[in-house]
Amino acid sequence: MSSQLLSGAKILLNCLSREGVECIFGYPGGVTLPLYDALYDCEIRHVLVRHEQNAAFSAQG
């Protein structure tokens, strides 16, 4: 049995992908940078917003 270390960001993106999430909205900041780094290896599309409140409004549709 091989053990593979995954970061919390990669685990989160894997879970979102398995749930069928195709697009996320966000505004990068210091705390979320590991998540943005992990997005390079993921098929989930990211939409950059200019303000964090806009991310919630955009995701709502």
C-alpha distance matrix in Angstrom:
0.0 3.8 6.5 9.7 13.0 15.7 19.3 21.2 23.3 20.5 19.3 22.9 23.6 20.7 22.0 25.5 24.7 23.1 26.3 28.4 29.8 31.3 33.4 33.6 36.7 36.8 38.5 36.3 36.8 35.4 33.0 31.7 31.2 27.3 27.5 29.9 27.7 24.7 27.2 27.4 24.0 24.8 27.2 29.0 32.5 34.1 37.8 39.4 42.1 44.9 44.6 41.9 44.1 44.3 40.6 41.0 44.1 42.6 39.5 41.9 43.6
3.8 0.0 3.7 6.5 9.9 12.8 16.4 18.8 20.6 17.8 17.1 20.9 21.4 18.7 20.6 23.9 23.1 22.0 25.4 27.2 28.2 29.4 31.3 31.4 34.3 34.2 35.7 33.4 33.8 32.3 30.1 28.8 28.0 24.2 24.6 26.8 24.4 21.6 24.3 24.3 21.0 22.1 24.8 26.7 30.1 31.5 35.2 36.6 39.4 42.1 42.0 39.4 41.8 42.0 38.3 39.0 42.1 40.5 37.6 40.2 41.9
6.5 3.7 0.0 3.8 6.6 9.6 13.1 15.4 17.6 15.2 14.3 18.1 19.0 16.8 18.5 21.8 21.5 20.7 23.8 25.9 26.5 27.9 29.4 29.1 31.8 31.5 32.8 30.4 30.7 29.0 26.7 25.6 25.0 21.1 21.7 24.1 21.9 19.2 22.1 22.5 19.5 20.6 23.6 25.0 28.3 29.4 33.0 34.2 36.9 39.4 39.1 36.4 38.8 39.3 35.6 36.2 39.5 38.1 35.2 37.8 39.8
9.7 6.5 3.8 0.0 3.8 6.4 10.0 12.6 14.3 11.8 11.5 15.3 15.9 13.9 16.1 19.2 18.7 18.5 21.6 23.4 23.7 24.8 26.2 25.8 28.5 28.1 29.4 27.0 27.4 25.8 23.7 22.4 21.6 17.7 18.2 20.5 18.2 15.5 18.4 18.7 15.8 17.1 20.2 21.7 24.9 25.8 29.5 30.6 33.4 35.8 35.7 33.2 35.7 36.0 32.4 33.2 36.5 34.9 32.2 35.0 36.8
13.0 9.9 6.6 3.8 0.0 3.8 6.8 9.7 11.7 9.9 9.9 13.5 14.6 13.4 15.5 18.3 18.5 18.7 21.5 23.4 23.0 24.3 25.1 24.2 26.5 25.8 26.7 24.1 24.2 22.4 20.3 19.2 18.5 14.7 15.5 18.1 15.8 13.5 16.8 17.5 15.1 16.5 19.9 20.9 23.8 24.3 27.8 28.5 31.1 33.3 33.0 30.5 33.2 33.7 30.1 31.1 34.5 33.1 30.6 33.4 35.4
15.7 12.8 9.6 6.4 3.8 0.0 3.8 6.5 8.1 6.1 6.5 9.9 10.9 10.2 12.3 14.8 15.2 15.9 18.4 20.2 19.6 20.8 21.4 20.5 22.8 22.1 23.2 20.8 21.2 19.8 17.5 16.1 15.6 11.7 12.1 14.7 12.9 10.3 13.5 14.6 12.4 13.4 16.8 17.4 20.3 20.6 24.1 24.9 27.5 29.8 29.5 26.9 29.6 30.0 26.4 27.4 30.7 29.4 26.8 29.7 31.7
19.3 16.4 13.1 10.0 6.8 3.8 0.0 3.8 5.3 5.3 6.3 8.7 10.0 10.7 12.5 14.4 15.4 16.7 18.6 20.3 19.0 20.3 20.3 18.7 20.5 19.4 20.2 17.6 17.7 16.2 13.8 12.6 12.2 8.4 9.2 12.2 10.7 8.7 12.1 13.7 12.5 13.3 16.9 16.7 19.2 18.9 22.1 22.4 24.8 26.9 26.4 23.8 26.6 27.2 23.8 24.8 28.3 27.2 24.8 27.8 29.9
21.2 18.8 15.4 12.6 9.7 6.5 3.8 0.0 3.8 5.5 5.0 6.1 8.6 9.8 10.6 12.3 14.1 15.4 16.6 18.7 17.2 18.9 18.7 16.8 18.5 17.4 18.5 16.4 16.4 15.3 12.3 11.0 11.9 8.6 8.3 11.9 11.7 9.6 12.3 14.8 13.9 13.8 16.9 16.0 18.5 17.9 20.8 21.2 23.1 25.2 24.3 21.4 23.9 24.8 21.4 22.0 25.6 24.8 22.3 25.0 27.4
23.3 20.6 17.6 14.3 11.7 8.1 5.3 3.8 0.0 3.8 5.4 5.1 6.2 8.6 10.0 10.6 12.2 14.3 15.5 16.8 14.9 16.0 15.5 13.6 15.3 14.3 15.4 13.4 14.0 13.5 11.0 8.7 9.3 6.2 4.8 8.3 8.5 6.3 8.6 11.5 11.1 10.8 13.9 12.8 14.9 14.2 17.2 17.6 19.8 22.1 21.5 18.9 21.5 22.0 18.5 19.6 23.0 21.9 19.6 22.6 24.8
20.5 17.8 15.2 11.8 9.9 6.1 5.3 5.5 3.8 0.0 3.8 5.4 5.1 6.0 8.5 9.8 10.4 12.2 14.2 15.4 14.1 15.1 15.4 14.4 16.7 16.4 17.9 16.1 17.2 16.8 14.6 12.1 12.0 8.7 7.3 9.9 9.2 5.8 8.1 10.3 8.7 8.5 11.8 11.6 14.4 14.6 18.1 19.1 21.7 24.4 24.2 21.7 24.2 24.3 20.6 21.7 24.9 23.3 20.9 23.9 25.7
19.3 17.1 14.3 11.5 9.9 6.5 6.3 5.0 5.4 3.8 0.0 3.8 5.5 5.1 6.2 8.7 9.9 10.6 12.4 14.5 13.7 15.6 16.4 15.3 17.9 17.9 19.8 18.3 19.3 18.9 16.1 13.9 14.7 11.5 9.8 12.9 12.8 9.5 11.3 13.8 12.0 11.0 13.7 13.2 16.3 16.7 20.0 21.3 23.5 26.2 25.6 22.7 24.8 25.2 21.5 21.9 25.2 24.0 21.1 23.7 25.8
22.9 20.9 18.1 15.3 13.5 9.9 8.7 6.1 5.1 5.4 3.8 0.0 3.8 5.5 5.2 6.2 8.6 10.0 10.7 12.7 11.2 13.4 13.6 12.1 14.6 14.7 16.9 16.0 17.1 17.3 14.5 12.0 13.4 11.0 8.4 11.5 12.5 9.6 10.5 13.7 12.6 10.9 13.0 11.5 14.3 14.2 17.2 18.5 20.4 23.2 22.4 19.3 21.2 21.6 17.9 18.1 21.5 20.4 17.4 20.0 22.3
23.6 21.4 19.0 15.9 14.6 10.9 10.0 8.6 6.2 5.1 5.5 3.8 0.0 3.8 5.4 5.0 6.0 8.5 9.8 10.7 9.0 10.4 10.9 10.1 13.1 13.7 16.1 15.3 17.2 17.9 15.7 12.5 13.3 11.1 8.0 10.1 11.0 7.7 7.6 10.8 9.6 7.2 9.2 7.9 10.9 11.5 14.9 16.6 19.0 22.0 21.8 19.2 21.2 20.9 17.1 17.9 20.8 19.1 16.3 19.3 21.0
20.7 18.7 16.8 13.9 13.4 10.2 10.7 9.8 8.6 6.0 5.1 5.5 3.8 0.0 3.8 5.5 5.1 6.2 8.7 10.0 9.8 11.4 13.0 13.1 16.4 17.4 19.9 19.1 20.9 21.4 19.0 16.0 16.6 14.0 11.3 13.4 13.7 10.0 10.2 12.6 10.3 8.0 9.7 9.5 13.1 14.5 18.0 20.0 22.5 25.7 25.5 22.8 24.6 24.3 20.5 21.0 23.8 22.0 19.0 21.6 23.2
22.0 20.6 18.5 16.1 15.5 12.3 12.5 10.6 10.0 8.5 6.2 5.2 5.4 3.8 0.0 3.8 5.4 5.2 6.3 8.9 8.9 11.7 13.3 13.1 16.3 17.5 20.3 20.0 21.7 22.3 19.5 16.8 18.1 15.8 12.9 15.4 16.3 12.8 12.9 15.8 13.9 11.2 12.3 11.2 14.6 15.7 18.7 20.9 22.8 26.0 25.3 22.3 23.7 23.6 19.8 19.6 22.5 21.1 17.8 19.9 21.8
25.5 23.9 21.8 19.2 18.3 14.8 14.4 12.3 10.6 9.8 8.7 6.2 5.0 5.5 3.8 0.0 3.8 5.5 5.1 6.5 5.4 8.3 9.6 9.5 13.0 14.6 17.8 18.0 20.1 21.3 18.9 15.8 17.3 15.6 12.2 14.0 15.7 12.6 11.6 14.7 13.5 10.3 10.6 8.5 11.5 12.6 15.4 17.8 19.6 23.0 22.4 19.6 20.7 20.3 16.6 16.4 19.1 17.5 14.1 16.4 18.2
24.7 23.1 21.5 18.7 18.5 15.2 15.4 14.1 12.2 10.4 9.9 8.6 6.0 5.1 5.4 3.8 0.0 3.8 5.3 5.2 5.2 6.9 9.4 10.6 14.3 16.3 19.5 19.6 22.1 23.3 21.2 17.9 18.7 16.9 13.6 14.7 15.9 12.5 11.1 13.5 11.8 8.3 7.9 6.9 10.5 12.6 15.7 18.5 20.8 24.4 24.4 21.9 23.2 22.3 18.5 18.8 21.1 18.9 15.8 18.2 19.3
23.1 22.0 20.7 18.5 18.7 15.9 16.7 15.4 14.3 12.2 10.6 10.0 8.5 6.2 5.2 5.5 3.8 0.0 3.8 5.4 7.4 9.8 12.7 13.9 17.6 19.7 22.9 23.0 25.2 26.3 23.9 20.7 21.8 19.6 16.5 18.2 19.0 15.5 14.6 16.9 14.6 11.5 11.1 10.6 14.1 16.3 19.3 22.2 24.3 27.8 27.5 24.9 25.9 25.2 21.5 21.3 23.5 21.6 18.2 20.1 21.3
26.3 25.4 23.8 21.6 21.5 18.4 18.6 16.6 15.5 14.2 12.4 10.7 9.8 8.7 6.3 5.1 5.3 3.8 0.0 3.8 5.8 9.2 11.7 12.7 16.2 18.6 22.0 22.7 25.0 26.4 23.9 20.8 22.4 20.7 17.3 18.9 20.5 17.3 16.0 18.7 17.1 13.6 12.9 11.3 14.3 16.1 18.5 21.4 23.0 26.5 26.0 23.2 23.7 23.0 19.5 18.7 20.8 19.2 15.6 17.0 18.4
28.4 27.2 25.9 23.4 23.4 20.2 20.3 18.7 16.8 15.4 14.5 12.7 10.7 10.0 8.9 6.5 5.2 5.4 3.8 0.0 3.8 6.2 9.3 11.4 15.0 17.8 21.4 22.3 25.1 26.8 24.8 21.4 22.6 21.3 17.7 18.6 20.3 17.3 15.3 17.7 16.3 12.6 10.8 9.3 11.9 14.2 16.5 19.8 21.6 25.3 25.2 22.8 23.3 22.0 18.6 18.3 19.8 17.7 14.4 16.0 16.7
29.8 28.2 26.5 23.7 23.0 19.6 19.0 17.2 14.9 14.1 13.7 11.2 9.0 9.8 8.9 5.4 5.2 7.4 5.8 3.8 0.0 3.8 5.9 7.6 11.2 14.1 17.6 18.7 21.6 23.6 21.7 18.2 19.6 18.7 15.0 15.6 17.7 15.1 12.8 15.6 14.9 11.2 9.6 6.9 9.0 10.8 13.0 16.1 17.8 21.5 21.4 19.1 19.8 18.5 15.0 14.9 16.7 14.4 11.2 13.4 14.2
31.3 29.4 27.9 24.8 24.3 20.8 20.3 18.9 16.0 15.1 15.6 13.4 10.4 11.4 11.7 8.3 6.9 9.8 9.2 6.2 3.8 0.0 3.8 7.1 10.6 13.6 17.1 18.2 21.5 23.7 22.4 18.7 19.5 18.9 15.3 15.0 17.0 14.8 11.8 13.9 13.7 10.0 7.5 4.9 6.1 8.7 10.9 14.4 16.5 20.3 20.9 19.2 20.0 18.1 14.9 15.6 16.8 13.9 11.4 14.0 14.0
33.4 31.3 29.4 26.2 25.1 21.4 20.3 18.7 15.5 15.4 16.4 13.6 10.9 13.0 13.3 9.6 9.4 12.7 11.7 9.3 5.9 3.8 0.0 3.8 6.9 10.1 13.6 15.1 18.5 21.0 20.0 16.4 17.3 17.4 13.8 13.1 15.7 14.2 10.9 13.4 14.2 10.8 8.9 5.4 4.5 5.7 7.3 10.8 12.8 16.5 17.1 15.6 16.6 14.5 11.3 12.6 13.8 10.7 8.7 11.9 11.9
33.6 31.4 29.1 25.8 24.2 20.5 18.7 16.8 13.6 14.4 15.3 12.1 10.1 13.1 13.1 9.5 10.6 13.9 12.7 11.4 7.6 7.1 3.8 0.0 3.8 6.7 10.3 11.9 15.1 17.8 16.7 13.1 14.5 15.0 11.4 10.9 14.1 13.1 10.2 13.3 14.6 11.7 10.9 7.1 6.3 5.0 6.2 8.8 10.4 14.0 14.1 12.2 13.5 12.0 8.4 9.8 11.8 9.3 7.3 10.9 11.9
36.7 34.3 31.8 28.5 26.5 22.8 20.5 18.5 15.3 16.7 17.9 14.6 13.1 16.4 16.3 13.0 14.3 17.6 16.2 15.0 11.2 10.6 6.9 3.8 0.0 3.8 7.3 9.9 13.1 16.3 15.7 12.4 14.0 15.5 12.2 11.2 14.9 14.8 12.0 15.0 16.9 14.5 14.0 10.4 8.6 5.7 4.7 6.1 6.8 10.3 10.4 8.8 10.2 8.5 5.0 7.5 9.4 7.1 6.5 10.2 11.1
36.8 34.2 31.5 28.1 25.8 22.1 19.4 17.4 14.3 16.4 17.9 14.7 13.7 17.4 17.5 14.6 16.3 19.7 18.6 17.8 14.1 13.6 10.1 6.7 3.8 0.0 3.8 6.4 9.4 12.7 12.4 9.5 11.2 13.3 10.6 9.5 13.3 14.0 11.9 14.8 17.2 15.4 15.7 12.4 10.8 7.3 6.5 5.5 5.9 8.6 8.3 6.5 9.1 8.3 5.3 8.4 10.8 9.5 9.4 12.8 14.2
38.5 35.7 32.8 29.4 26.7 23.2 20.2 18.5 15.4 17.9 19.8 16.9 16.1 19.9 20.3 17.8 19.5 22.9 22.0 21.4 17.6 17.1 13.6 10.3 7.3 3.8 0.0 3.8 6.6 10.3 10.9 8.7 10.0 12.9 11.2 9.7 13.3 14.8 13.3 15.7 18.6 17.5 18.2 15.3 13.4 9.7 8.6 5.8 5.7 6.8 6.6 5.8 9.4 9.1 7.5 10.7 12.9 12.1 12.7 15.8 17.1
36.3 33.4 30.4 27.0 24.1 20.8 17.6 16.4 13.4 16.1 18.3 16.0 15.3 19.1 20.0 18.0 19.6 23.0 22.7 22.3 18.7 18.2 15.1 11.9 9.9 6.4 3.8 0.0 3.8 7.0 8.2 6.0 6.4 9.8 8.9 7.2 10.4 12.5 11.7 13.9 16.8 16.5 17.9 15.5 14.1 10.6 10.6 8.1 9.1 9.8 9.9 9.0 12.8 12.9 11.0 14.0 16.5 15.6 15.8 19.1 20.5
36.8 33.8 30.7 27.4 24.2 21.2 17.7 16.4 14.0 17.2 19.3 17.1 17.2 20.9 21.7 20.1 22.1 25.2 25.0 25.1 21.6 21.5 18.5 15.1 13.1 9.4 6.6 3.8 0.0 3.8 5.7 5.4 6.1 9.7 10.0 9.3 11.7 14.1 14.2 16.3 19.1 19.1 21.0 18.6 17.7 14.2 14.3 11.6 12.1 11.9 11.3 10.2 14.0 15.0 13.5 15.9 18.7 18.4 18.5 21.5 23.3
35.4 32.3 29.0 25.8 22.4 19.8 16.2 15.3 13.5 16.8 18.9 17.3 17.9 21.4 22.3 21.3 23.3 26.3 26.4 26.8 23.6 23.7 21.0 17.8 16.3 12.7 10.3 7.0 3.8 0.0 3.8 5.6 5.5 8.6 10.2 10.2 11.6 14.1 15.2 17.0 19.5 20.0 22.4 20.5 20.0 16.9 17.6 15.1 15.8 15.6 14.9 13.6 17.3 18.6 16.9 19.1 22.1 21.9 21.7 24.6 26.6
33.0 30.1 26.7 23.7 20.3 17.5 13.8 12.3 11.0 14.6 16.1 14.5 15.7 19.0 19.5 18.9 21.2 23.9 23.9 24.8 21.7 22.4 20.0 16.7 15.7 12.4 10.9 8.2 5.7 3.8 0.0 3.8 5.8 7.5 8.6 10.0 11.6 13.2 14.6 17.0 18.8 19.0 21.6 19.5 19.6 16.7 17.8 16.0 16.6 17.0 15.8 13.6 16.9 18.6 16.4 18.0 21.4 21.4 20.5 23.3 25.7
31.7 28.8 25.6 22.4 19.2 16.1 12.6 11.0 8.7 12.1 13.9 12.0 12.5 16.0 16.8 15.8 17.9 20.7 20.8 21.4 18.2 18.7 16.4 13.1 12.4 9.5 8.7 6.0 5.4 5.6 3.8 0.0 3.8 5.6 5.4 6.6 8.9 10.2 11.0 13.8 15.7 15.5 17.9 15.7 15.8 13.0 14.4 13.0 14.2 15.3 14.5 12.3 15.6 16.6 14.0 15.9 19.2 18.7 17.7 20.8 22.9
31.2 28.0 25.0 21.6 18.5 15.6 12.2 11.9 9.3 12.0 14.7 13.4 13.3 16.6 18.1 17.3 18.7 21.8 22.4 22.6 19.6 19.5 17.3 14.5 14.0 11.2 10.0 6.4 6.1 5.5 5.8 3.8 0.0 3.8 5.3 5.0 6.1 8.6 9.8 11.6 13.9 14.6 17.2 15.7 15.7 13.2 14.8 13.3 15.2 16.2 16.2 14.7 18.3 18.8 16.3 18.7 21.7 20.7 19.9 23.3 25.0
27.3 24.2 21.1 17.7 14.7 11.7 8.4 8.6 6.2 8.7 11.5 11.0 11.1 14.0 15.8 15.6 16.9 19.6 20.7 21.3 18.7 18.9 17.4 15.0 15.5 13.3 12.9 9.8 9.7 8.6 7.5 5.6 3.8 0.0 3.8 5.4 5.0 6.2 8.7 10.6 11.9 12.8 16.0 15.0 15.8 14.1 16.5 15.7 17.9 19.4 19.3 17.4 20.8 21.3 18.3 20.3 23.6 22.4 21.1 24.4 26.3
27.5 24.6 21.7 18.2 15.5 12.1 9.2 8.3 4.8 7.3 9.8 8.4 8.0 11.3 12.9 12.2 13.6 16.5 17.3 17.7 15.0 15.3 13.8 11.4 12.2 10.6 11.2 8.9 10.0 10.2 8.6 5.4 5.3 3.8 0.0 3.8 5.4 5.1 6.4 9.4 10.6 10.4 13.2 11.6 12.6 10.9 13.6 13.4 15.7 17.8 17.6 15.4 18.5 18.7 15.5 17.3 20.5 19.2 17.6 20.9 22.8
29.9 26.8 24.1 20.5 18.1 14.7 12.2 11.9 8.3 9.9 12.9 11.5 10.1 13.4 15.4 14.0 14.7 18.2 18.9 18.6 15.6 15.0 13.1 10.9 11.2 9.5 9.7 7.2 9.3 10.2 10.0 6.6 5.0 5.4 3.8 0.0 3.8 5.4 5.1 7.3 9.8 10.0 12.4 10.9 10.9 8.9 11.3 10.9 13.7 15.7 16.3 14.9 18.2 17.8 14.8 17.4 20.1 18.3 17.3 21.0 22.3
27.7 24.4 21.9 18.2 15.8 12.9 10.7 11.7 8.5 9.2 12.8 12.5 11.0 13.7 16.3 15.7 15.9 19.0 20.5 20.3 17.7 17.0 15.7 14.1 14.9 13.3 13.3 10.4 11.7 11.6 11.6 8.9 6.1 5.0 5.4 3.8 0.0 3.8 5.4 6.0 8.1 9.7 12.8 12.5 13.0 11.7 14.5 14.1 17.2 19.0 19.9 18.6 21.9 21.6 18.6 21.1 23.9 22.0 20.9 24.5 25.7
24.7 21.6 19.2 15.5 13.5 10.3 8.7 9.6 6.3 5.8 9.5 9.6 7.7 10.0 12.8 12.6 12.5 15.5 17.3 17.3 15.1 14.8 14.2 13.1 14.8 14.0 14.8 12.5 14.1 14.1 13.2 10.2 8.6 6.2 5.1 5.4 3.8 0.0 3.8 5.4 5.8 6.8 10.3 10.3 11.8 11.5 14.9 15.4 18.4 20.9 21.4 19.6 22.7 22.3 18.9 21.0 23.8 21.8 20.2 23.7 25.0
27.2 24.3 22.1 18.4 16.8 13.5 12.1 12.3 8.6 8.1 11.3 10.5 7.6 10.2 12.9 11.6 11.1 14.6 16.0 15.3 12.8 11.8 10.9 10.2 12.0 11.9 13.3 11.7 14.2 15.2 14.6 11.0 9.8 8.7 6.4 5.1 5.4 3.8 0.0 3.8 5.4 5.0 7.5 7.1 8.1 8.0 11.5 12.6 15.9 18.7 19.6 18.1 20.9 19.9 16.6 18.9 21.4 19.0 17.5 21.1 22.0
27.4 24.3 22.5 18.7 17.5 14.6 13.7 14.8 11.5 10.3 13.8 13.7 10.8 12.6 15.8 14.7 13.5 16.9 18.7 17.7 15.6 13.9 13.4 13.3 15.0 14.8 15.7 13.9 16.3 17.0 17.0 13.8 11.6 10.6 9.4 7.3 6.0 5.4 3.8 0.0 3.8 5.6 8.0 9.1 9.6 10.1 13.4 14.3 17.9 20.5 22.0 20.9 23.9 22.6 19.6 22.2 24.3 21.7 20.5 24.2 24.7
24.0 21.0 19.5 15.8 15.1 12.4 12.5 13.9 11.1 8.7 12.0 12.6 9.6 10.3 13.9 13.5 11.8 14.6 17.1 16.3 14.9 13.7 14.2 14.6 16.9 17.2 18.6 16.8 19.1 19.5 18.8 15.7 13.9 11.9 10.6 9.8 8.1 5.8 5.4 3.8 0.0 3.8 7.0 9.0 10.9 12.2 15.9 17.3 20.8 23.7 24.9 23.4 26.2 25.1 21.7 23.8 26.2 23.5 21.8 25.4 25.9
24.8 22.1 20.6 17.1 16.5 13.4 13.3 13.8 10.8 8.5 11.0 10.9 7.2 8.0 11.2 10.3 8.3 11.5 13.6 12.6 11.2 10.0 10.8 11.7 14.5 15.4 17.5 16.5 19.1 20.0 19.0 15.5 14.6 12.8 10.4 10.0 9.7 6.8 5.0 5.6 3.8 0.0 3.8 5.5 8.2 10.1 13.9 16.0 19.3 22.5 23.4 21.8 24.2 22.9 19.4 21.2 23.5 20.8 18.8 22.1 22.7
27.2 24.8 23.6 20.2 19.9 16.8 16.9 16.9 13.9 11.8 13.7 13.0 9.2 9.7 12.3 10.6 7.9 11.1 12.9 10.8 9.6 7.5 8.9 10.9 14.0 15.7 18.2 17.9 21.0 22.4 21.6 17.9 17.2 16.0 13.2 12.4 12.8 10.3 7.5 8.0 7.0 3.8 0.0 3.8 6.3 9.4 12.9 15.6 18.9 22.3 23.5 22.1 24.1 22.3 19.0 20.7 22.4 19.4 17.4 20.7 20.7
29.0 26.7 25.0 21.7 20.9 17.4 16.7 16.0 12.8 11.6 13.2 11.5 7.9 9.5 11.2 8.5 6.9 10.6 11.3 9.3 6.9 4.9 5.4 7.1 10.4 12.4 15.3 15.5 18.6 20.5 19.5 15.7 15.7 15.0 11.6 10.9 12.5 10.3 7.1 9.1 9.0 5.5 3.8 0.0 3.8 6.5 10.0 12.9 15.8 19.4 20.3 18.7 20.4 18.8 15.3 16.9 18.7 15.8 13.7 17.0 17.3
32.5 30.1 28.3 24.9 23.8 20.3 19.2 18.5 14.9 14.4 16.3 14.3 10.9 13.1 14.6 11.5 10.5 14.1 14.3 11.9 9.0 6.1 4.5 6.3 8.6 10.8 13.4 14.1 17.7 20.0 19.6 15.8 15.7 15.8 12.6 10.9 13.0 11.8 8.1 9.6 10.9 8.2 6.3 3.8 0.0 3.8 6.7 9.9 13.0 16.6 18.0 17.0 18.7 16.5 13.5 15.7 16.9 13.7 12.4 15.9 15.7
34.1 31.5 29.4 25.8 24.3 20.6 18.9 17.9 14.2 14.6 16.7 14.2 11.5 14.5 15.7 12.6 12.6 16.3 16.1 14.2 10.8 8.7 5.7 5.0 5.7 7.3 9.7 10.6 14.2 16.9 16.7 13.0 13.2 14.1 10.9 8.9 11.7 11.5 8.0 10.1 12.2 10.1 9.4 6.5 3.8 0.0 3.8 6.4 9.5 13.0 14.3 13.5 15.5 13.5 10.5 13.2 14.7 11.8 11.1 14.8 14.9
37.8 35.2 33.0 29.5 27.8 24.1 22.1 20.8 17.2 18.1 20.0 17.2 14.9 18.0 18.7 15.4 15.7 19.3 18.5 16.5 13.0 10.9 7.3 6.2 4.7 6.5 8.6 10.6 14.3 17.6 17.8 14.4 14.8 16.5 13.6 11.3 14.5 14.9 11.5 13.4 15.9 13.9 12.9 10.0 6.7 3.8 0.0 3.8 6.4 10.0 11.7 11.5 13.2 10.6 8.4 11.5 12.3 9.2 9.7 13.3 13.0
39.4 36.6 34.2 30.6 28.5 24.9 22.4 21.2 17.6 19.1 21.3 18.5 16.6 20.0 20.9 17.8 18.5 22.2 21.4 19.8 16.1 14.4 10.8 8.8 6.1 5.5 5.8 8.1 11.6 15.1 16.0 13.0 13.3 15.7 13.4 10.9 14.1 15.4 12.6 14.3 17.3 16.0 15.6 12.9 9.9 6.4 3.8 0.0 3.8 6.8 9.0 9.5 11.8 9.6 8.1 11.8 12.7 10.3 11.5 15.0 15.0
42.1 39.4 36.9 33.4 31.1 27.5 24.8 23.1 19.8 21.7 23.5 20.4 19.0 22.5 22.8 19.6 20.8 24.3 23.0 21.6 17.8 16.5 12.8 10.4 6.8 5.9 5.7 9.1 12.1 15.8 16.6 14.2 15.2 17.9 15.7 13.7 17.2 18.4 15.9 17.9 20.8 19.3 18.9 15.8 13.0 9.5 6.4 3.8 0.0 3.8 5.6 6.9 8.7 6.3 6.0 9.8 10.2 8.6 10.7 13.6 13.8
44.9 42.1 39.4 35.8 33.3 29.8 26.9 25.2 22.1 24.4 26.2 23.2 22.0 25.7 26.0 23.0 24.4 27.8 26.5 25.3 21.5 20.3 16.5 14.0 10.3 8.6 6.8 9.8 11.9 15.6 17.0 15.3 16.2 19.4 17.8 15.7 19.0 20.9 18.7 20.5 23.7 22.5 22.3 19.4 16.6 13.0 10.0 6.8 3.8 0.0 3.8 6.9 8.8 7.1 8.4 11.7 11.9 11.2 13.7 16.1 16.4
44.6 42.0 39.1 35.7 33.0 29.5 26.4 24.3 21.5 24.2 25.6 22.4 21.8 25.5 25.3 22.4 24.4 27.5 26.0 25.2 21.4 20.9 17.1 14.1 10.4 8.3 6.6 9.9 11.3 14.9 15.8 14.5 16.2 19.3 17.6 16.3 19.9 21.4 19.6 22.0 24.9 23.4 23.5 20.3 18.0 14.3 11.7 9.0 5.6 3.8 0.0 3.8 5.5 5.4 7.0 9.6 10.3 10.8 12.9 14.9 15.9
41.9 39.4 36.4 33.2 30.5 26.9 23.8 21.4 18.9 21.7 22.7 19.3 19.2 22.8 22.3 19.6 21.9 24.9 23.2 22.8 19.1 19.2 15.6 12.2 8.8 6.5 5.8 9.0 10.2 13.6 13.6 12.3 14.7 17.4 15.4 14.9 18.6 19.6 18.1 20.9 23.4 21.8 22.1 18.7 17.0 13.5 11.5 9.5 6.9 6.9 3.8 0.0 3.8 5.3 5.3 7.2 9.2 10.1 11.2 13.2 15.0
44.1 41.8 38.8 35.7 33.2 29.6 26.6 23.9 21.5 24.2 24.8 21.2 21.2 24.6 23.7 20.7 23.2 25.9 23.7 23.3 19.8 20.0 16.6 13.5 10.2 9.1 9.4 12.8 14.0 17.3 16.9 15.6 18.3 20.8 18.5 18.2 21.9 22.7 20.9 23.9 26.2 24.2 24.1 20.4 18.7 15.5 13.2 11.8 8.7 8.8 5.5 3.8 0.0 3.8 5.3 5.5 6.6 8.7 10.2 11.1 13.1
44.3 42.0 39.3 36.0 33.7 30.0 27.2 24.8 22.0 24.3 25.2 21.6 20.9 24.3 23.6 20.3 22.3 25.2 23.0 22.0 18.5 18.1 14.5 12.0 8.5 8.3 9.1 12.9 15.0 18.6 18.6 16.6 18.8 21.3 18.7 17.8 21.6 22.3 19.9 22.6 25.1 22.9 22.3 18.8 16.5 13.5 10.6 9.6 6.3 7.1 5.4 5.3 3.8 0.0 3.8 5.4 5.0 5.9 8.4 9.8 10.7
40.6 38.3 35.6 32.4 30.1 26.4 23.8 21.4 18.5 20.6 21.5 17.9 17.1 20.5 19.8 16.6 18.5 21.5 19.5 18.6 15.0 14.9 11.3 8.4 5.0 5.3 7.5 11.0 13.5 16.9 16.4 14.0 16.3 18.3 15.5 14.8 18.6 18.9 16.6 19.6 21.7 19.4 19.0 15.3 13.5 10.5 8.4 8.1 6.0 8.4 7.0 5.3 5.3 3.8 0.0 3.8 5.5 5.2 6.1 8.6 10.1
41.0 39.0 36.2 33.2 31.1 27.4 24.8 22.0 19.6 21.7 21.9 18.1 17.9 21.0 19.6 16.4 18.8 21.3 18.7 18.3 14.9 15.6 12.6 9.8 7.5 8.4 10.7 14.0 15.9 19.1 18.0 15.9 18.7 20.3 17.3 17.4 21.1 21.0 18.9 22.2 23.8 21.2 20.7 16.9 15.7 13.2 11.5 11.8 9.8 11.7 9.6 7.2 5.5 5.4 3.8 0.0 3.8 5.5 5.2 6.2 8.9
44.1 42.1 39.5 36.5 34.5 30.7 28.3 25.6 23.0 24.9 25.2 21.5 20.8 23.8 22.5 19.1 21.1 23.5 20.8 19.8 16.7 16.8 13.8 11.8 9.4 10.8 12.9 16.5 18.7 22.1 21.4 19.2 21.7 23.6 20.5 20.1 23.9 23.8 21.4 24.3 26.2 23.5 22.4 18.7 16.9 14.7 12.3 12.7 10.2 11.9 10.3 9.2 6.6 5.0 5.5 3.8 0.0 3.8 5.5 5.2 6.7
42.6 40.5 38.1 34.9 33.1 29.4 27.2 24.8 21.9 23.3 24.0 20.4 19.1 22.0 21.1 17.5 18.9 21.6 19.2 17.7 14.4 13.9 10.7 9.3 7.1 9.5 12.1 15.6 18.4 21.9 21.4 18.7 20.7 22.4 19.2 18.3 22.0 21.8 19.0 21.7 23.5 20.8 19.4 15.8 13.7 11.8 9.2 10.3 8.6 11.2 10.8 10.1 8.7 5.9 5.2 5.5 3.8 0.0 3.8 5.4 5.3
39.5 37.6 35.2 32.2 30.6 26.8 24.8 22.3 19.6 20.9 21.1 17.4 16.3 19.0 17.8 14.1 15.8 18.2 15.6 14.4 11.2 11.4 8.7 7.3 6.5 9.4 12.7 15.8 18.5 21.7 20.5 17.7 19.9 21.1 17.6 17.3 20.9 20.2 17.5 20.5 21.8 18.8 17.4 13.7 12.4 11.1 9.7 11.5 10.7 13.7 12.9 11.2 10.2 8.4 6.1 5.2 5.5 3.8 0.0 3.8 5.3
41.9 40.2 37.8 35.0 33.4 29.7 27.8 25.0 22.6 23.9 23.7 20.0 19.3 21.6 19.9 16.4 18.2 20.1 17.0 16.0 13.4 14.0 11.9 10.9 10.2 12.8 15.8 19.1 21.5 24.6 23.3 20.8 23.3 24.4 20.9 21.0 24.5 23.7 21.1 24.2 25.4 22.1 20.7 17.0 15.9 14.8 13.3 15.0 13.6 16.1 14.9 13.2 11.1 9.8 8.6 6.2 5.2 5.4 3.8 0.0 3.8
43.6 41.9 39.8 36.8 35.4 31.7 29.9 27.4 24.8 25.7 25.8 22.3 21.0 23.2 21.8 18.2 19.3 21.3 18.4 16.7 14.2 14.0 11.9 11.9 11.1 14.2 17.1 20.5 23.3 26.6 25.7 22.9 25.0 26.3 22.8 22.3 25.7 25.0 22.0 24.7 25.9 22.7 20.7 17.3 15.7 14.9 13.0 15.0 13.8 16.4 15.9 15.0 13.1 10.7 10.1 8.9 6.7 5.3 5.3 3.8 0.0
